[in-house]
Amino acid sequence: MMKKVILPLLLGLFLITATFAQNSKSDALKSIDNQKEKYTTIADKIWNLAEMGYQEEKSSALLQKTLKDEGFKITSDVADIPTAFIAEYGSGYPIIGILGEFDALPGLSQKAVPEKESAGGVAGHACGHHLFGTASSAAAIAVKNWMKKTGQKGTIRFYGCPAEEGGGAKVYMSREGLFNDVDVVVHWHPGSQNAASAAAALANISGKFRFHGVSAHAAGAPHMGRSALDGVEAMNAMVNMMREHVLQETRIHYVITDGGKAPNVVPDFAEVYYYARHNRRDVVRDVFNRIVKAGEGAALGTGTTMEYEIVNGVHELLPNLVLQKLVHDNLAEIGGFTYTDEEKSFGEKIATSLGQKSLNEQIALEVQPYKETARAYGSTDVGDVSFVVPTVGFSTATWVPGTPAHSWQAVAAGGTSIGHKGMLLAAKTITASVIDLYTNEELIQRAKKEFEERRGADFTYEPLLGNRAPALDYRK
């Protein structure tokens, strides 16, 4: 008789608890929509500031204030980086981290219009990091409010990560152990579609090679000079020949950042900036070392001297399918979004500028099918985080479908309601996924198990940039 009474009571209690949890999760997502104006205003402010890597003083301060006003404890200047910070709420475990970025790219300043109005400017948000940092902050706040409402134990932690575009702040933050106690890290990135499949990214080492020669009159006394630019050009020629003899997945890029000032003066200084990439960090190390040898040979052959500085180095991305499926399911459940007539008109013009016949607005409405494998082309310092803690990411359609990152079209759409809609979708997807992790710790344990299996039992984290101090002046 007692069992007949207790079992229905337990079942009823379970259903009430489950219903409350579901309703509170739904309320958390609605709270983001309710704060739409607040978050779009923050994103637009950061978009207009367009501060480059390690120069994001105002953007970082704005996000810090936003989180502090919501009751988060702020720790500034972490990892010896003035614009890096951590915002934390709660205590104990589980500890779930959310990454936020806010740096812009050089030479891409544009307006939020569907035509290219200038040949370039000081800087622009061509990778949508103004949306990235804002959406991640919005999610952290929504989760915090959900924790207060439900009494959920644990810690929600927002990481303010500067200089993703070549500055590698997350590498220094990882090196300092700032992720060591975290159970799971969630991030996202602006894009041209809604997708949460397993992602990939290339390991990357970048460096600046500086040649020193001897100045002289290029016509009157050329024999007295030793051209630093000759050293750069000789190095580039040898590296270009080397391309035939590296693994085909390797990517090498360079730009001459200083080649002299006048043709009739033999330049005594020249600089070239190199990137080397591959989907395995050991290959990247080998390729970069060969690039260094080319620089040394070029200096020897041109009678100059060469010194180099490793600016950045990031790991490839370590996937976690347990987390990836969770995030995909939440993104798919929340769904994409539709364009207004005004957004359609804007999108058609952007599509035309990209050489497309018409706007495929269906891409923004849909969520891409789930896949467990991906090919990598770019690099991110999230890779280092993914080798320290189980990490998962996704993208939303903040840009017109088909838009490449690092383009004026990405800058333009990111400053409109199209970017805002994708940003809010990202915030809700993070919020839903983090709530699911807090309420189902078995997911966290499964993710940790997969993480250890993929990383390897003997793995020791070693940053590719070595023990150098943060490259705070790399954009100056």
C-alpha positions in Angstrom: 0.0 0.0 0.0 2.8 2.4 0.9 4.6 1.8 -2.4 1.3 2.6 -4.3 1.2 6.0 -2.5 4.9 6.8 -2.7 5.6 6.0 -6.4 2.9 8.4 -7.7 4.2 11.1 -5.4 7.7 10.6 -6.6 6.6 10.6 -10.2 4.5 13.8 -9.6 7.5 15.5 -8.0 9.7 14.5 -10.9 7.3 15.9 -13.4 6.9 19.1 -11.4 10.7 19.5 -11.2 11.1 18.8 -14.9 8.4 21.2 -15.9 9.9 24.0 -13.7 13.3 23.4 -15.2 11.9 23.6 -18.7 9.9 26.7 -18.0 12.8 28.4 -16.3 15.0 27.6 -19.4 12.3 29.0 -21.7 12.2 32.2 -19.5 16.0 32.5 -19.7 15.7 32.6 -23.5 12.9 35.0 -23.5 14.9 37.3 -21.3 17.4 37.8 -24.1 14.7 38.9 -26.5 13.4 41.2 -23.8 16.8 42.9 -23.6 17.2 43.1 -27.4 17.6 46.9 -27.5 20.2 46.8 -24.8 22.4 44.3 -26.5 22.1 45.7 -30.0 23.1 49.1 -28.6 26.2 47.6 -26.9 27.1 45.7 -30.2 26.7 48.9 -32.2 29.0 50.8 -29.9 31.7 48.3 -30.2 31.2 48.2 -34.0 31.7 51.9 -34.1 34.7 51.8 -31.9 36.4 49.2 -34.1 39.5 48.8 -31.9 42.2 46.5 -33.1 44.0 43.7 -31.1 45.3 44.7 -27.6 44.0 48.3 -28.3 40.3 47.5 -27.3 40.3 49.7 -24.1 36.8 51.1 -24.6 35.3 47.9 -26.0 36.7 45.9 -23.1 35.6 48.5 -20.5 32.0 48.5 -21.9 31.6 44.7 -21.6 33.2 44.8 -18.1 30.8 47.4 -17.0 27.8 45.5 -18.5 28.7 42.4 -16.6 29.7 44.2 -13.4 26.3 46.0 -13.3 24.7 42.5 -13.5 26.5 41.3 -10.4 29.5 39.7 -11.8 32.9 39.9 -10.1 35.4 41.4 -12.5 39.1 40.5 -12.6 40.9 42.9 -15.1 44.3 42.8 -16.7 44.6 39.0 -16.6 47.6 37.2 -18.2 49.5 40.6 -18.3 47.1 41.9 -20.9 45.4 45.2 -20.1 42.2 44.5 -22.2 41.7 40.9 -21.1 39.4 40.1 -18.2 37.3 37.5 -16.4 33.8 38.1 -15.1 32.5 35.5 -12.7 29.2 34.7 -10.9 28.4 31.9 -8.4 30.7 29.5 -6.6 31.8 25.9 -6.8 31.4 23.3 -9.5 30.5 22.9 -12.3 32.4 25.8 -13.7 31.4 26.7 -17.2 33.2 29.3 -19.3 31.9 31.4 -22.1 34.4 33.1 -24.5 33.9 36.6 -25.8 36.0 38.5 -28.3 35.9 42.2 -29.4 38.8 43.1 -31.6 38.6 44.6 -35.1 40.7 44.1 -38.2 43.0 46.8 -39.8 42.1 48.5 -43.1 38.4 47.6 -43.3 36.5 50.5 -42.0 33.1 50.7 -43.8 29.6 51.9 -43.2 26.5 49.7 -42.7 25.5 50.1 -46.3 25.5 47.5 -49.2 28.0 49.3 -51.3 31.7 49.7 -50.8 32.2 53.3 -50.0 35.9 53.5 -49.5 39.1 51.7 -50.4 39.7 50.9 -46.7 40.1 52.7 -43.4 41.8 52.3 -40.1 39.9 49.3 -38.9 36.6 47.5 -39.2 34.7 44.6 -37.6 35.1 42.3 -40.6 34.9 39.2 -38.4 32.0 40.3 -36.3 33.7 40.3 -32.9 31.5 43.1 -31.7 28.6 40.7 -32.0 30.7 37.8 -30.5 31.5 39.6 -27.3 28.0 41.0 -26.9 26.2 37.8 -27.5 28.5 35.9 -25.1 27.9 38.5 -22.4 24.1 38.3 -22.9 24.3 34.6 -22.5 26.4 34.8 -19.3 23.8 37.3 -17.9 20.9 35.1 -18.8 22.5 32.0 -17.2 23.3 34.0 -14.1 19.7 35.1 -13.7 18.5 31.5 -14.3 20.9 30.3 -11.6 19.5 32.9 -9.1 16.0 31.9 -10.0 16.5 28.2 -9.7 19.1 28.1 -7.0 21.5 26.2 -9.3 24.9 25.6 -7.8 28.1 26.2 -9.8 30.0 29.1 -11.4 29.4 30.9 -14.7 32.5 32.5 -16.0 32.9 35.0 -18.9 36.3 35.3 -20.5 37.0 38.7 -22.2 39.5 37.7 -24.9 41.2 40.4 -26.9 43.3 40.2 -30.1 42.0 36.9 -31.6 43.0 38.3 -35.0 46.7 37.3 -34.8 47.4 38.4 -31.2 46.6 35.1 -29.5 45.3 36.4 -26.2 43.7 33.0 -25.4 47.1 31.4 -25.7 48.6 33.6 -23.0 45.4 33.0 -20.9 45.8 29.3 -21.3 49.5 29.5 -20.5 48.6 31.3 -17.3 46.3 28.4 -16.2 43.1 30.5 -16.4 41.1 27.6 -17.8 42.6 24.8 -15.7 39.7 24.6 -13.3 36.9 24.9 -15.9 34.7 21.9 -16.8 33.4 23.1 -20.2 34.0 26.1 -22.4 31.4 27.4 -24.9 32.1 29.8 -27.8 30.5 30.9 -31.1 31.5 32.9 -34.1 29.7 35.1 -36.6 29.2 33.6 -40.0 27.0 33.4 -43.1 25.0 30.3 -41.9 23.6 28.7 -38.8 25.7 25.6 -38.1 26.9 23.6 -35.1 28.8 20.7 -36.6 32.2 19.6 -35.4 34.6 22.3 -36.5 38.3 22.3 -37.3 41.0 25.0 -37.3 44.6 25.0 -38.4 47.6 25.3 -36.1 49.5 28.4 -36.9 52.8 30.1 -36.1 53.4 33.7 -37.3 56.5 35.8 -37.1 58.1 39.0 -38.2 61.5 38.8 -39.9 63.6 42.0 -39.8 66.6 42.5 -42.0 69.2 45.1 -41.4 71.6 46.4 -44.1 73.6 49.5 -45.0 72.2 52.6 -46.6 73.8 54.2 -49.6 72.9 56.3 -52.7 71.3 53.7 -55.0 72.9 55.3 -58.1 76.0 57.2 -56.8 77.4 54.6 -54.5 75.5 51.3 -54.8 78.6 49.3 -54.0 78.6 50.9 -50.5 75.1 49.6 -49.7 73.6 46.3 -48.6 69.9 46.2 -49.2 67.7 45.0 -46.4 64.9 44.7 -49.0 67.1 42.3 -51.0 67.2 40.1 -47.9 63.4 40.1 -47.7 63.0 39.4 -51.4 65.6 36.6 -51.4 63.9 35.0 -48.4 60.5 35.2 -50.1 61.9 33.6 -53.2 63.3 30.7 -51.3 60.1 30.2 -49.3 58.1 30.2 -52.5 60.3 27.5 -53.9 59.8 25.6 -50.6 56.1 25.4 -51.2 56.7 22.5 -53.6 58.3 20.5 -50.8 55.8 20.7 -48.0 52.7 18.7 -47.2 49.9 19.8 -49.5 47.6 20.9 -46.6 50.3 23.5 -45.6 49.4 27.2 -46.0 52.1 29.9 -46.0 51.3 33.6 -46.4 53.4 36.7 -46.1 53.3 40.5 -46.5 56.1 43.0 -46.7 55.4 45.4 -43.9 58.4 47.7 -44.6 60.4 47.7 -47.8 62.2 51.1 -47.6 61.1 54.7 -48.2 62.6 55.8 -51.5 63.9 54.0 -54.6 67.1 56.0 -54.7 68.1 55.0 -51.2 69.4 51.5 -50.5 67.1 50.5 -47.5 68.9 49.6 -44.4 65.8 48.1 -42.8 63.0 45.9 -44.2 60.5 43.6 -42.6 58.3 40.7 -43.8 55.5 39.2 -41.7 54.9 35.4 -42.2 52.1 32.9 -41.3 52.6 29.1 -41.5 49.6 26.8 -41.0 48.8 23.1 -41.0 46.2 20.9 -39.2 49.0 19.4 -37.1 51.1 21.6 -34.8 54.2 19.5 -35.2 54.1 20.1 -39.0 53.7 23.8 -38.4 56.8 23.8 -36.1 58.8 22.1 -38.8 57.6 24.4 -41.6 58.3 27.6 -39.6 61.8 26.4 -38.7 62.4 26.0 -42.4 61.2 29.5 -43.1 63.6 30.7 -40.4 66.5 28.9 -42.3 65.4 30.6 -45.5 65.7 33.9 -43.7 69.1 33.1 -42.4 70.3 32.0 -45.9 68.8 35.2 -47.4 70.7 37.3 -45.0 74.0 35.5 -45.6 73.6 35.8 -49.4 72.7 39.5 -49.4 75.3 40.7 -46.8 72.6 41.7 -44.3 71.6 40.5 -40.9 68.3 39.1 -39.8 66.4 38.7 -36.6 62.9 37.4 -36.1 60.1 37.6 -33.6 57.4 34.9 -33.1 54.3 37.0 -32.9 51.7 34.3 -32.4 51.3 30.5 -32.3 48.0 28.6 -31.9 47.1 24.9 -31.7 44.7 23.2 -34.1 41.1 22.8 -32.8 40.3 19.6 -30.7 36.7 18.6 -31.3 34.3 17.2 -28.7 31.3 15.4 -30.2 29.4 15.1 -26.9 29.3 18.8 -26.6 28.8 19.4 -30.3 25.6 17.4 -30.6 24.2 19.1 -27.5 24.8 22.6 -29.0 23.5 21.5 -32.5 20.3 20.2 -30.9 19.7 23.5 -29.1 20.5 25.6 -32.2 18.2 23.5 -34.3 15.4 23.7 -31.7 15.7 27.5 -31.4 15.9 27.8 -35.2 17.0 30.5 -37.6 15.3 33.8 -38.5 13.6 35.5 -41.4 14.5 38.7 -43.2 12.3 41.8 -43.3 11.7 43.5 -46.6 14.4 46.0 -45.8 16.8 43.3 -44.9 16.0 41.5 -48.2 16.8 44.6 -50.2 20.1 45.1 -48.4 20.9 41.4 -48.8 20.2 41.4 -52.5 22.7 44.2 -53.0 25.3 42.5 -50.9 24.7 39.2 -52.9 25.2 41.1 -56.1 28.5 42.5 -54.9 29.6 38.9 -54.2 28.8 37.8 -57.7 25.7 35.9 -56.7 22.5 35.9 -58.9 20.2 36.4 -56.0 19.9 36.4 -52.2 19.4 32.9 -50.6 17.6 34.1 -47.5 16.6 30.5 -46.7 20.2 30.0 -45.3 19.4 32.3 -42.4 16.2 30.5 -41.7 17.7 27.0 -41.7 20.2 25.3 -39.5 22.7 23.2 -41.4 22.7 19.4 -41.0 24.9 18.0 -38.3 28.3 16.6 -39.4 31.0 15.1 -37.3 33.9 16.0 -39.5 35.1 19.3 -41.0 38.0 20.6 -43.1 40.0 23.5 -41.7 41.2 26.6 -43.5 41.6 29.3 -40.9 43.1 29.4 -37.4 42.0 30.6 -34.0 43.4 30.8 -30.5 40.4 28.9 -29.3 42.5 25.9 -30.4 44.7 26.3 -27.3 41.7 26.4 -25.0 40.4 23.2 -26.6 43.5 21.4 -25.5 43.1 22.6 -21.9 39.4 22.1 -21.4 36.5 20.4 -23.3 35.4 23.1 -25.7 32.5 23.5 -28.2 31.5 26.2 -30.7 29.1 27.1 -33.5 28.2 29.9 -35.9 25.1 31.9 -36.8 24.1 33.8 -39.9 25.1 37.3 -38.9 26.2 38.0 -42.5 24.4 37.8 -45.8 24.7 34.1 -47.0 27.9 33.6 -49.0 29.8 36.5 -47.4 33.4 35.7 -46.6 34.9 36.8 -43.3 37.4 39.7 -43.4 35.4 41.5 -46.1 33.7 44.9 -46.3 30.4 43.0 -46.8 30.9 41.3 -43.4 31.5 44.7 -41.8 28.4 46.1 -43.4 26.0 43.4 -42.4 27.4 43.2 -38.9 26.3 46.8 -38.3 22.6 46.1 -39.3 19.6 44.2 -37.9 20.8 41.1 -39.8 23.9 41.0 -37.6 21.7 41.7 -34.5 19.4 38.8 -35.3 22.3 36.3 -35.6 23.8 37.7 -32.4 20.6 37.1 -30.4 20.3 33.6 -31.8 23.9 32.9 -30.7 23.1 34.2 -27.2 20.1 32.0 -26.8 21.9 28.9 -28.1 24.7 29.4 -25.6 22.2 30.0 -22.8 20.2 26.8 -23.6 23.4 24.7 -23.9 24.9 25.9 -20.7 21.6 25.4 -18.8 21.5 21.8 -20.1 25.1 21.2 -18.9 24.2 22.5 -15.4 21.1 20.3 -15.2 22.8 17.2 -16.6 26.2 16.7 -15.2 26.5 13.4 -16.9 27.0 15.3 -20.1 30.0 17.1 -18.6 31.5 13.8 -17.5 31.0 12.2 -20.9 32.6 15.3 -22.5 35.6 15.1 -20.2 36.0 11.4 -21.0 36.1 12.1 -24.8 38.4 15.0 -24.2 41.0 12.9 -22.4 40.7 10.2 -25.1 41.3 12.6 -27.9 44.0 14.6 -26.2 45.9 11.6 -25.1 47.0 10.4 -21.7 50.6 11.7 -22.0 49.6 15.2 -23.4 51.3 18.2 -21.9 50.2 21.6 -23.0 53.0 23.7 -24.5 52.2 27.0 -26.3 53.6 27.3 -29.8 54.7 30.9 -29.1 57.0 29.8 -26.2 57.5 32.0 -23.2 57.4 35.3 -24.9 55.4 38.2 -23.3 52.1 39.1 -24.9 52.7 40.9 -28.2 50.8 44.0 -27.1 52.2 46.2 -29.9 51.7 43.8 -32.9 49.1 46.1 -34.4 51.1 49.3 -34.0 
